Amino acid sequence: MDLFSSETTKNILPFDGVTNYHGIVLDKNQLDFFYKKLLTTIQWKNDEALIFGKIIITKRKVAWYGYKEFSYTYSGITKTALLFTEELLILKKIVEKESGETYNSCLLNLYHSGSEGMAYHSDSEKMLKKDGAIASLSLGAERKFSFKHKENKKRVDIVLENGSLLVMKTGTQTNWLHRLPPTKKINSPRINLTFRTIER
């Protein structure tokens, strides 16, 4: 297991993928403003997943935004995007400048505490741009984030700091799984914004 907590854009994956950790990209005033604004103005809804024919409703809440009303299907459930808010457009511009990539949509997750997480998966839905960058911006509680290689099970862990940016690119979704492991040590919320590109 490798554990990273650094402010560098070095590729954190040892092989078969490019994932760059950019460290903290927002200042304290921005962090406070956007965290409170997103927490109270985003149209959060409990996430749903279709598992073995049953719809499971999670404690974690999600929201889906874009330039237009994209339809996005994952875990067997189709969602339609709301139009970007002013705050999301500002954050998208910051993320695009830092990552050198462009995005047309954003999937947001709200984890109320460390008890809520995400199981191993890869973001490989057909409507996503093939090998396109997915930029993950974290606000709120620091959480560990894990990668596991699909074949040899090599694992890489990283601590995602408040205001930090992680960009998953070429080969990452094809060769690696990632997850947000639950923890009893965290009692405060985390907002995660994943900017991505939908191709129609």
N, C-alpha and C positions, 0 to 999 in steps of 0.2 A: 504494500500500500504506500503510495506517495501522497503527502499532504502539502498543498501549496497555500500560501497566504502572502502574496507579493504584488507589487504594483509594476508589473512588467507585461509586455505584449508577447512574450515568448510563448511558443506553442507548448501547451502543457501535456499534450498527448505524445507518447514515445514513438508511435508509428501508426500507420493506416488512418490518418486523419489530421486535420488542422483545427485546433480550438485555442483561441488567444484570450488570455485574461488581461484586461486593460486596467485593472484596479479601479479606484474611486474616480468617477468622472463628473460628480456633482459636488458643489460646495455646501456648507452646512445650511445656509439660508435656502438654497434650492431643495435640499433634502427635506427640510421641515415643511416647506410650502407644498411640494408635490406629493409628499406622503399624506398630509392631511387632506389635500384637495382630492386626490384619487380615492382615498378611503371613503369620502363623503359624497362624491359626485358621480363616480362610475356606477353604471347600472349592474351591480353585482347580482349573480344568481347562483344557487347551488349547482354544481356540475352534475351531469348525468352520464352514465356509461351503460352500454348494452352488454351484459355478461351472461353467457349461456341462456340467451333469450329473455333475460330479466333486466329491467331498467333499475340500475343502482344509483341512488342519489348520495352524493358525497357531502361532507361537512365543508370541504373546501369550496370557495366560490370563484366563479370565473366571469369574464366578460370578453366580448369579441368585437373589435373595432377595425375600420378600414376606410379607404378613400370612397368606396361605394359598397353596396350591399352584397358583398361576397358571400357565397355559401361555403361552409367549411365543415367537413365530416371527419370526426375522429371518435374512436371507441363506439362506433356504430350509431352515433347521434349527429344529426346535421344542425348546424347553427348558422344564422344569418348575421352578418356584421352590422353594427351600428356605425354611424358616421363619426370620424375622428373628432374628438373634442379639441379645444384650443390648447389645453395642457398637453395632450398626447402629441399634437403636432410639434410643440416646442421640444418635447423629449425626443421625438423621432429625429428632429433636426440635429440635436446634440449627439445622438447615437450614430447617425449617418456620418457626421463629421469625424467622430472618433474612430469609427470602424472602416470608413472608406467604402461603405456599401449603401445601397438604397433599399427601402422597404415600402410596401403598400398596405400593410395590415399589422394588427397587434392583438395577440391573445394575452389577457391578463389573468393572473391567479392571485387569490387572496387566501393566505394560510393564517388562521386566527391564532395558532400557537404551534409549538414544536410537535404536538401530537398529530398534526395534519401533514402529510407528505405526498409523495408521488412514487409509484413503483417503477422499476426499470422499464424503459421503452425507448423507441427512437422515433423522431419526427420525420416520417417517410411517406406521408399521405400523398396521393397522386397529384393533388392540386398545388402542392408546394413546388417551387422552382427546384429542379434537379441540382443537387449539390449547392443550392443557394445558401447564403449566410442566414443564420438565425441569431439575433442579438438579444441576450438576456440581461435586462437591467433589474437590479435588486434594490428595493427600498424597505427599510425597517429592520427587523431582526436579522442578525447574521446567521446563516445556515450552512451546513456542510452539503456539498453537491458531489455526487459520485458518478464516475464513468466505469463501464465494464466492457472489455472487448468481447465481441460476439463469439469468437472462436477459442482463443486461448485463456479467456477469463481474467486477463490482466486488469487490475483495478487502479484507478487514479482518483483521488479525493481532493477537493479544493474547498476552502472556506470562502463563501460569497459575502463580501462585506456590504454594509449599508452604503448605497450609492455606487456600487461597482458594476462593471460591464464585462460580460463573458460573451464571446462571439464564436459560435460553432460553424465551421465551414467545410471545405472539401473533404469528403471521406468520413466525416464524423458520424453522420446518420447511417451510412452504409455499413460501417464496421464496428460501431460502438453503441451500447445502450447507455442511458443516463437516468438518474433518479434523485429525488430529494428525500433522504431517509428521515423518518420521524425521530424525535428526541424528546426526552422528558425535561431537558435542561432549559428549554426555551418556552417562555410563557407569553411573549408579545407577538403581534402580527408581523407578517412579511408580505409585501406586494411584489410580485414578479411580473415584469412586462417582457414578452417575447415578440420582438419585431421580426416580421418574416415577409416573404414575397409569394403571393398567390398568382398562379398563371392560369388564365382562362382560355 
